Amino acid sequence: MTALMTADGGGAALSGLHARVLERVGLAICGGELAPGAVLYIDDLADTHAVSRSVVREVLRVLSSMGLVESRRRVGTIIRAQEHWNVFDPQVIRWRLASDARIGALRSITELRTAVEPQAARLAAERATDDQASMLVALAARMWAAGQQGDQDTFLALDIEFHHHVLSCSGNEMFLKLNDLVAEVLTGRHHHGLMPHHPDEQALRLHADVAQGIQRRDGAMAQGAMVHIMEQALDEMGTIWEKASHAPGTSPAAEGAGRTTRRARPPAR
């Protein structure tokens, strides 16, 4: 069964009809099919997606907690401008990466990673335990093997685990909170064909250098290698961004989501 976590921190999950409608409307908002300022009507959403009004209300509640919509008295539910979105929410990241806006989202997240992960690697060289450092070295070796074998799925899982452990070993709880963001962007690049089919050998070596720097307590080495990893990611995507600016892809936003913005009738409550 399809399930999506809510964004209110309560740990509850939306499943079945709720998750399906949330996915479609969220994609439409993040993909621009539903533009800022457009009004969503409960009855229209219920008719379009063949669900009850209670399902729609729950979906709108979750979207509101993500900053994507807001309810206005005597108007209805309004799509909010991007500046109000919780762009750190894993589901919002996923929707942005699945839309025509993926290039801008990738650029913003990679720039954020460039500011944070090298510092995390430096701190990890100071604070990681011997066991944690050894685990990073082992992960880098397994990444190398998966990359050489062309096993993309295994490589992706190990890459996510590697960066998670670097953030964790930094000893900074705020850095660690970025783990979901990093996992989503790595998964999104893989899923949408925005990574090389075979990992570059330099990238593999750089991950090994990060791990060895941490194990040797050489913060400058770990930080420098992570900087190069981030720079390489930006370089790899530079060509993609240029191509996308000339030939944008097709938005996968859900069919019919844009039919929920009629203004000729009072809002449903």
QUINOR-V106012 format. One line per field, one symbol per residue. phi: phi as a letter, one per 20 degrees, with the letter a starting at -180 (. if undefined). psi: psi as a letter, one per 40 degrees, with the letter a starting at -180 (. if undefined). burial: b if it has 16 or more other C-alpha atoms within 10 Angstrom, else e. A space follows every 10 residues. Layout:
phi: ???
psi: ???
burial: ???
This chain:
phi: .fbcffdeme nfceclfgff fgffffffff enfdegnfdd dgffffffdl cfffffffff fffffenecb ecgmdpedfe fgfefefefg ffgffffedf efffffffff fffffdffff fffffedfff ffffffffff fffgffffem efffffffff ffffffffff mdfffffegf ffffffffff femdcgfcgf fffffffffg fffffemdff ffffffgfff ffffffegff fffffebfee fegffnffed dfdebfffc
psi: hhhhiieeee eiihibdddd dddddddddd eedhiheihh hdddddddef iidddddddd dddddeedii hhhedahhhi ideeigeehd dddddddeie eddddddddd dddddddddd ddddddeiid dddddddddd ddddddddef gddddddddd dddddddded ehddddeedd dddddddddd deffiidhhh dddddddddd dddddefgdd dddddddddd ddddddeddd ddddddgiah heiihedeef fieeiiii.
burial: eeebbbbeee eeebeebbbb bbbbbbbbbb bbbbbbebbb bbbbbbebbe eebebbbbbb bbbbbbbbbb beeeebbbbb eeeebbbebb bbbbbbbbbb bbbebbbebb eebbebbbbb bbbbbbbbee ebbbbbbebb bbbbebbbee ebeebbebbb ebbbbbbbbb beeebbebbb bbbbbbbbbb eeebbeeebe eebbbbbbbb bbbbbebbbb bbbbbbbbbb ebbbeebeee beeeeeeeee bebbeebbeb beeeeebee
